[in-house]
Amino acid sequence: MAMIRIKKPGIPAGTPEWLRTMLEIIVGRRGNKIEVPKHQTLIFSATPTQAECEALYAYANTIRDSLEQLINRMDS
């Protein structure tokens, strides 16, 4: 039985160097991938508790941190 090989998509030949670098940074080919926070389902009671609010605040901060890292890399 013959094996079917699927080639992973890559950066097309002829891509400008600045775009190639940006794509490599975003997809993590340079060992410095920006981690996207995993999805969290947050459930709140009718009157949110302090712990529920702190969990939302912590999750929002991880998202903000990842976005800030991405913006800083694009700006530099």
SVG drawing of the C-alpha trace seen along z (x, -y; Angstrom):
<svg xmlns="http://www.w3.org/2000/svg" viewBox="-29 -50 44 52">
<polyline fill="none" stroke="black" stroke-width="0.4" points="0.0,0.0 1.5,-3.4 1.7,-6.1 0.1,-9.4 2.3,-12.2 0.9,-15.6 3.3,-18.6 2.9,-21.1 2.1,-24.5 5.1,-26.9 5.9,-30.4 5.8,-30.8 8.9,-31.4 9.4,-35.0 7.8,-36.3 9.5,-39.6 12.0,-39.2 10.1,-41.5 6.9,-39.4 8.8,-36.1 10.3,-37.3 7.0,-38.4 5.3,-35.1 8.2,-33.1 7.8,-35.1 4.0,-34.6 4.1,-30.9 7.1,-30.3 9.7,-29.0 12.3,-31.0 11.7,-29.4 10.0,-32.5 6.4,-31.7 3.8,-33.9 1.6,-31.6 -2.1,-32.2 -4.0,-31.6 -6.2,-28.5 -9.9,-29.1 -11.5,-29.0 -15.1,-28.8 -15.9,-31.0 -19.1,-30.5 -20.5,-33.1 -23.1,-32.9 -26.1,-35.3 -24.0,-37.6 -20.4,-37.0 -18.0,-36.1 -14.6,-37.7 -12.9,-34.4 -15.0,-34.5 -14.1,-38.1 -10.4,-37.4 -10.5,-34.4 -11.9,-36.7 -9.3,-39.4 -6.5,-36.9 -7.7,-35.4 -8.1,-38.9 -4.6,-39.7 -3.1,-36.7 -4.9,-37.7 -3.7,-41.3 -0.2,-40.1 -0.1,-37.9 -1.6,-40.7 0.9,-43.2 3.8,-40.8 2.5,-40.5 2.1,-44.3 5.6,-44.9 7.1,-42.4 5.2,-43.9 6.4,-47.4 10.1,-46.5"/>
</svg>
